[in-house]
Amino acid sequence: MDAAARLKIEEAVFTFIDVETTGLSPRTARVCEVAAISFRGEDRVASLAELVNPGLPIPAEVSKIHGITDDMVKDSPAFGAVAPRLLAMLENSVIVAHNAEFDLAFLSMEFERVGLKFPKLHVVDTLAIARKSWKFQSNRLGKIAAELNISNGGWHRALSDVEMTRKIFEHFIGAFRSAGAVTVADLLQKSGGKTS
């Protein structure tokens, strides 16, 4: 077991992450916004929220979903300029995302494009937890938040989605703790977490 997995849940740094993209395939689409917030217990230890110039047009139908337009990103940095800060935040943390596979596939591809390697980290997916351990009417982020009475204003923008994911995660953590989870390893085992 690695050092991160041995940490008590309240001692570990959890980095909540979300990306908005120009499409659904990491091979052909690009990241146009990235947000990440790191917490140790109740303490926010780092945050990043950055529009990213994807280097290609954002299709109108995609802009309708997240509200990000070409005009908004034209003067934003390319992913390569944001990558080192994001990498520093991710170091030695546990990633938490809703539908983590989607976000991590895009981030891995973006890191690869700028000659960096996405780090091997433990990953907790709130979507996988919702599917496995809860019976929500819908497992979409906003729907889960509504069922848990968590405010979901401004969602479908990376930072709002990250904040919402954190609140949902806190709800899940409470249940896992009641079921005996003490360490990150316990949490990963109970939540079906994996390594990126």
N, C-alpha and C positions, 0 to 999 in steps of 0.2 A: 504494500500500500504506500502511495507517495505521501509527501508531507502535507499537501493541500487536503487530501482525503482524511487525514488524521485530525485535522483541526476541528474544534467544536464549531457548531453552526454560527454562534455569535462572534467567533474570532475570525472567521473566514471573510474574505472580500468577495462579494457577489457583484458582477458587472452585468447590468441589464442593458440589452442592446437591441436596436431596431434599425433597419434600413428601409428607405423608400427607393424605388427603382424605376427605370424607364420601360420595363417590361417584365416578363416572367422567366426568361431563360438567362442564366448567368453567362452563357457563352456569347449571346448576342446583345443582351441589354446591359445597362450599367447602373451603378449606384448614383442617385442624385441627392440623397440626404442620408446622413448617418447620425445617430444619437446613442450615447452610452452614459450611464450613471453607475458609479461604483459605491457600494455601501458596505460598511463593516458594522453589523448590528443596526442601530438606528442612525449611525453617523454617515453622512454623505462624504466620501473621501475624494471623489473626482467626478467631473462631468464634462461631456463634450456634445455639442449639437452644432452640426455644420451642414449647410447646403453645399453640394459638390457639383462642379461642372462636369457632366458626364461625357462631354466631347461629342455628343450626338443629340439630335432633336428628341424631345419628350413628346410621344404621341398624344394627341388631344384627348383620346379616350382614357389614357393613363393619368393625365393631368386632372381629369374630372374626379378621379378616385382620391388622389392625395393633395390636389390643389397646387402642385409645384409646376411652374411654367418655365419655358426656355428663358424668358426675361428675368426670372428670379435667380437663375443659376449662371447667367452669362458672365458675371464678374466674380463668381465663387472660385475657390481653389480647386484644382484637380485632385483626385483621390490620393495621389502620391504625396501631396503636401499635408494631408490629414493623417495618413497612415502611421507615421512615427508616433504621434500623440496617442492614437488609438492603441497601437502596439504597447506603449508604455502603460496605458490603463489596464490592458488585458493581462499583463504579466502577473503570474501567481494568483489569478482570480478564478472564480467559477462563473462561467457564462450562464446567464438566464435569458431566454428569449421565448416568444410565443411563435410556434412553428419554426424552431431553431434551424432546421435543415435549410429552409429558404434563405434566411439571413446569412448563415454561415457559408452556404454555397456561393453567394454573391461576394461576401467578404474574402473568402479564399481566392476566388478568381481575381478580384481587384488587387489583392496583395501580390498575387503571382504576376500580374501585368506590370507592377512597379518593382519587381525583383525581390520581393520580401516573402517570407514564409509565414503562413498563419500558424500561431503557436498551438501546441497540443495542450488542451485544457479540458477540464470537466465541464459538461454542459447539462443544464437542467432545462427541459422544454415544458413550459406551462400548458401548451396544447396537448402534449402527450400525457401529462398528469390529469388534465381535465377529462380526456378520453378514457383513461385507465381507472381513475378513482372517483370521479364525480358523475352526476347525471344532469348536466345542464341541457336546456332545450336546444341550444346551439353552442358549439365550441368556438365560435368566433370571438375574438378578444372583446369587442364592444358588448356583445350579448352576455358573456360571462360577467363582465364588469357590472352590467345592469342587474343581473340576477343577484349579485353580491352587494348591491347598492353602492357601487363605487362610481364616482363621477367620471364620465367619459367625454367631457367637453374637448373639442378640437382634435378628436382622434383621427387617425390616418395621416398624422404627421409624426415623424419619428420620435420627437421628445415626448409628446402626449402619450404615444403608444408605450414608450419605455416606462413612464410614470405609472400607467395603468397596469402594465405587466408586473411591476414591483408590488403594487397593492394586491394584485391577485396572488402573487407568489407568497406574500406575507400571510394571506388567508390559508394557503395550502400548507405553509410551514407550521402554522399553529396546529393543524390537524396531524401532521407528521410527528411533531414534538409530542402531542398527546399519545401517539402510537409508539413512542419510545425512541424517536430519532434524536441523537445527541451530536454526532459528528457529521461532517460532510459525506463520509462514506455511507453512513446510515441513510442520509437524505437521498444520495444517489441510488442506493439500493431500493428504497421505498418509492422513489419517483420514476424509476426506470431511466435514470440519467446515464449519459455516456461520455466518451472523450472525443473531442473534435479531431 
